[in-house]
Amino acid sequence: MHEIDEAVKKLGASRQTIALTGAGISTASGIPDFRGTHGLWKAYDPSMYAHINTFYEKPDMVWELALKLLEMAHGTEPNRAHHALAAMESAGLLHGIITQNIDNLHQRAGSRNVIDYHGTIEQASCITCRTTIMPAGYSVPVCSSCGRIMKPAFTLFGEAVPAAAFLEARNLASFADVFIVIGTSAVVQPAADLPFIAKENGACIIEMNSEETGLTNYITDFFIKGAVEETLPLLVSKMVK
Ligand code: ZN
């Protein structure tokens, strides 16, 4: 496959390679994309159950969904695509992952430099005093400092992404020689800006998706079509022996 071989050449010459991942990398692990038609999203409309206003009014509703997601994430394993990226990082060929996923699967696969752009399912934080904890078990955590119900530490609709992640991701994207878009159509703002920031600063854009996206005929230099749990291990096998 010509595109893969061209991508391998670019990756071999890159001094900073950054990956942006989305829901498509975790579907093979059994985590449904919230834009899909999975039954979970019929039972728990994300525009309601994952909205900051719902948290203010009925935090238990948000936690009902959050605990389901946490249980789901703990019941799955990283797949071949997550492992391929971890192998790239170990080999010095990948310098950072910006993930829009909250499932912690990159970290569980062994990736170390991961920016949880939309936060993580594994933590909870207090919106009053900012205390952040890793809740034990599957119950709704209450802040030990101020007694309020804590918020799941992932970004809800109507909420800004964590400031540190936002700034670090922009910085990584702007200095990338190669920017790989994996399993995402990158339409959710502000993550959608990242491939454009990379491109404007001279990066080569490699896109790996099962279908063409709005990026493909716009800023993508090399489009590698297919399920990423197939294409990523193939790509990495050409670089890491
Ligand atoms: Zn508190």
Residues whose N, C-alpha, C, O or C-beta is under 5 A from the ligand:
A	BS01	ZN	C126 T128 C129 T131 C143 S145 C146
